[in-house]
Amino acid sequence: MRILLVEDDEILGDGIVAGLREFSYSIDWIKTGKHLHSALLSTDYDILLLDLNLPGESGLNLLRNLRNSGKDLPVLILTARDTVEDRVKGLDLGADDYLIKPFDLDELAARIRALIRRDHGRTSPLLTSGGIEMDVARHTVNKNGTGIDLSAREFSILHLLLESAGKVMSKRKIEDSLYAWGEEIESNTIEVHIHNLRKKLGQDTIKTIRGVGYVIK
C-alpha cells in the first residue's frame, strides 16, 4: 500500500515515514501543498495523510480543491487543531478521518487500516482466500491453519493481491504500490517475490495472466 504524506514538520515527518515503513507501507513525503496535485497525477495512492497548518496554501484549501477535482482517495487529517469546529469543518470538506497531534503511531496505523478496509468495501480485519488468512494488524499469514513466514515485501505483495482478489494486478501497479520515490527496482524483483510466495503458499495460489499481470482467485 502506498501513502502520500503532506507534513511540514521535519521531526514529525521523519517519525511518521520511519514508523509506517515498519508496518510495511510505502510512503512518499512532501512538505507543502505546492506539489500535491502533480504527485496525485503521477502516482495512484491508497491514502493521503494531510496536515492542515502548512506553509503557503492551507491543508483545508488543498482538501477542498482535491474533492472539487473529483479525487476520491481516503484522506486522513493530521493536525494540532483540536476544536470541534475544526474537526467538523475538515470532515465536511471531505476528510474521511481526523487525528489530533501528538498521536501514537499504532493508532495512526490502525486508522489507516480502517480507511483502507472501508475503501475496499470490507468490514472484517482479516483477508481470506483459498485457505489463506492474513491479519494485517498483527502482520501474520496462515495457510490452512499453519503460520507462514513472509518477508516484508512478500507480505506487501500478498496484501495487494488479496485486497483485489479476483482482479488482475499488473506488475507496474505492484511496483508503484510497493516502492516510494527514490527506491531502485530491479527488473525481475516482482517475479522473484511471486516465485517465493508460490513456494510458501502453493504453486496454484497466484495465477499469472500472461502479458497482463497476477491474480488470486
C-alpha positions as CSV (number, residue, x, y, z in Angstrom):
1,M,0.0,0.0,0.0
2,R,1.3,3.4,-1.0
3,I,0.7,6.5,1.1
4,L,1.3,10.2,0.5
5,L,2.2,12.4,3.5
6,V,1.9,16.2,3.4
7,E,3.6,17.5,6.5
8,D,6.0,20.4,7.0
9,D,7.4,19.4,10.4
10,E,10.7,17.7,9.8
11,I,10.9,15.7,13.0
12,L,7.3,14.5,12.9
13,G,7.5,13.7,9.2
14,D,10.7,11.7,9.7
15,G,9.0,9.8,12.5
16,I,5.8,9.0,10.5
17,V,7.8,7.8,7.5
18,A,10.1,5.6,9.6
19,G,7.2,4.3,11.6
20,L,4.8,3.4,8.8
21,R,7.6,1.7,6.9
22,E,7.8,-0.7,9.8
23,F,4.2,-1.5,9.1
24,S,5.2,-2.4,5.5
25,Y,3.7,0.7,3.9
26,S,5.4,2.6,1.1
27,I,5.3,6.3,1.8
28,D,6.2,9.5,-0.1
29,W,6.6,12.8,1.7
30,I,6.1,16.3,0.6
31,K,6.4,19.3,2.9
32,T,4.0,21.8,1.3
33,G,0.9,21.5,-0.9
34,K,2.7,23.0,-3.9
35,H,3.4,19.6,-5.5
36,L,0.3,17.8,-4.2
37,H,-1.6,17.9,-7.5
38,S,1.4,16.7,-9.6
39,A,2.1,13.9,-7.1
40,L,-1.5,12.7,-7.2
41,L,-1.5,12.8,-11.0
42,S,1.7,10.7,-11.3
43,T,1.0,8.1,-8.6
44,D,-2.1,6.1,-7.6
45,Y,-2.0,6.4,-3.8
46,D,-4.1,4.4,-1.4
47,I,-4.4,7.1,1.2
48,L,-3.4,10.8,1.8
49,L,-2.2,12.0,5.2
50,L,-2.7,15.7,5.3
51,D,-1.5,18.3,7.8
52,L,-3.6,21.5,8.0
53,N,-1.0,24.1,9.1
54,L,1.1,24.1,6.0
55,P,3.2,27.0,4.6
56,G,1.6,28.6,1.7
57,E,-1.8,27.0,0.9
58,S,-3.6,25.6,3.9
59,G,-4.5,22.0,4.2
60,L,-8.2,22.8,4.3
61,N,-8.0,24.6,1.0
62,L,-6.0,21.7,-0.5
63,L,-8.7,19.3,0.7
64,R,-11.4,21.4,-0.8
65,N,-9.7,21.6,-4.2
66,L,-8.9,17.9,-4.1
67,R,-12.6,16.9,-3.6
68,N,-13.8,19.5,-6.1
69,S,-11.5,17.9,-8.7
70,G,-13.2,14.6,-8.2
71,K,-10.3,12.8,-6.4
72,D,-11.9,10.2,-4.0
73,L,-8.9,8.6,-2.3
74,P,-9.2,8.4,1.5
75,V,-7.9,11.4,3.4
76,L,-6.8,11.4,7.0
77,I,-6.1,14.8,8.5
78,L,-3.2,15.1,10.9
79,T,-3.3,18.3,12.9
80,A,-2.8,20.1,16.2
81,R,-6.2,21.9,15.7
82,D,-8.4,20.1,18.2
83,T,-11.6,22.2,18.5
84,V,-14.9,20.6,17.5
85,E,-15.3,23.4,14.9
86,D,-12.0,22.5,13.2
87,R,-12.9,18.8,13.2
88,V,-16.4,19.4,11.8
89,K,-15.0,21.7,9.0
90,G,-12.4,19.2,8.0
91,L,-14.8,16.3,7.8
92,D,-17.4,18.4,6.0
93,L,-14.9,19.4,3.4
94,G,-14.3,15.7,2.5
95,A,-11.8,14.3,5.0
96,D,-12.5,10.6,6.0
97,D,-10.9,10.8,9.4
98,Y,-9.2,13.2,11.8
99,L,-6.3,12.6,14.1
100,I,-5.0,15.1,16.7
101,K,-1.3,15.7,17.3
102,P,0.5,14.3,19.2
103,F,-0.6,10.8,18.3
104,D,0.6,7.3,18.7
105,L,1.9,5.5,15.6
106,D,0.0,2.4,16.4
107,E,-3.3,4.4,16.4
108,L,-2.3,6.1,13.1
109,A,-1.6,2.6,11.5
110,A,-5.0,1.3,12.9
111,R,-6.8,4.3,11.3
112,I,-5.0,3.7,8.0
113,R,-6.1,0.1,8.1
114,A,-9.7,1.1,8.8
115,L,-9.8,3.5,5.9
116,I,-8.3,1.0,3.5
117,R,-10.9,-1.6,4.6
118,R,-13.7,0.9,4.1
119,D,-12.3,1.9,0.7
120,H,-12.3,-1.7,-0.4
121,G,-15.8,-2.4,0.9
122,R,-14.6,-4.7,3.7
123,T,-15.7,-4.9,7.3
124,S,-13.6,-7.8,8.5
125,P,-10.0,-7.1,9.6
126,L,-9.0,-10.4,8.0
127,L,-8.2,-11.1,4.4
128,T,-9.0,-14.6,3.3
129,S,-8.8,-16.7,0.1
130,G,-8.3,-20.4,-0.7
131,G,-7.2,-21.3,2.8
132,I,-5.1,-18.2,3.2
133,E,-5.8,-15.9,6.1
134,M,-4.0,-12.6,6.5
135,D,-4.2,-10.5,9.6
136,V,-2.9,-7.1,8.5
137,A,-2.9,-5.6,12.0
138,R,-0.8,-8.5,13.5
139,H,1.2,-8.9,10.3
140,T,0.5,-12.7,10.2
141,V,-0.4,-15.1,7.4
142,N,-1.8,-18.6,7.8
143,K,-2.4,-21.3,5.2
144,N,-4.9,-23.9,6.3
145,G,-4.2,-23.0,9.9
146,T,-0.4,-23.2,9.6
147,G,1.6,-20.0,10.1
148,I,3.6,-18.8,7.0
149,D,6.8,-16.7,7.4
150,L,6.9,-14.0,4.8
151,S,9.4,-11.2,4.1
152,A,8.1,-7.6,4.3
153,R,7.9,-7.4,0.5
154,E,6.2,-10.8,0.2
155,F,3.7,-9.7,2.8
156,S,3.0,-6.4,1.0
157,I,2.5,-8.1,-2.4
158,L,0.2,-10.7,-0.9
159,H,-1.7,-8.0,0.8
160,L,-2.2,-6.1,-2.5
161,L,-3.4,-9.3,-4.3
162,L,-5.8,-10.3,-1.5
163,E,-7.3,-6.8,-1.3
164,S,-8.1,-7.1,-5.1
165,A,-8.8,-10.9,-5.1
166,G,-10.3,-11.9,-8.5
167,K,-8.9,-8.8,-10.2
168,V,-5.7,-9.0,-12.3
169,M,-2.9,-6.7,-11.0
170,S,-0.2,-5.6,-13.4
171,K,3.5,-5.8,-12.5
172,R,3.7,-2.0,-12.9
173,K,0.8,-1.5,-10.4
174,I,2.5,-3.8,-7.9
175,E,5.8,-1.9,-8.3
176,D,4.0,1.5,-7.9
177,S,2.3,0.3,-4.7
178,L,5.5,-1.1,-3.1
179,Y,8.2,1.4,-3.9
180,A,8.4,5.0,-2.8
181,W,10.3,7.8,-4.6
182,G,14.0,7.2,-5.0
183,E,13.8,3.4,-4.3
184,E,15.5,1.3,-7.0
185,I,13.6,-1.6,-8.5
186,E,15.5,-4.4,-10.4
187,S,13.7,-5.7,-13.4
188,N,12.9,-9.1,-12.1
189,T,12.2,-8.2,-8.4
190,I,8.4,-8.8,-8.5
191,E,8.8,-12.1,-10.3
192,V,11.2,-13.3,-7.6
193,H,8.8,-12.3,-4.9
194,I,5.9,-14.0,-6.6
195,H,8.1,-17.2,-7.1
196,N,8.8,-17.2,-3.3
197,L,5.2,-16.7,-2.4
198,R,4.2,-19.7,-4.6
199,K,6.8,-21.8,-2.9
200,K,5.4,-20.9,0.5
201,L,1.7,-20.9,-0.2
202,G,1.4,-23.3,-3.1
203,Q,2.0,-23.1,-6.8
204,D,-1.6,-22.5,-7.7
205,T,-2.1,-19.7,-5.2
206,I,-1.2,-16.9,-7.5
207,K,-2.0,-17.2,-11.2
208,T,-0.1,-15.4,-13.9
209,I,-2.1,-13.9,-16.7
210,R,0.5,-13.7,-19.5
211,G,1.1,-10.2,-20.6
212,V,-1.3,-8.7,-18.1
213,G,-0.3,-9.5,-14.5
214,Y,-1.1,-11.6,-11.4
215,V,-4.3,-12.6,-9.7
216,I,-5.5,-14.5,-6.7
217,K,-8.8,-16.1,-7.5
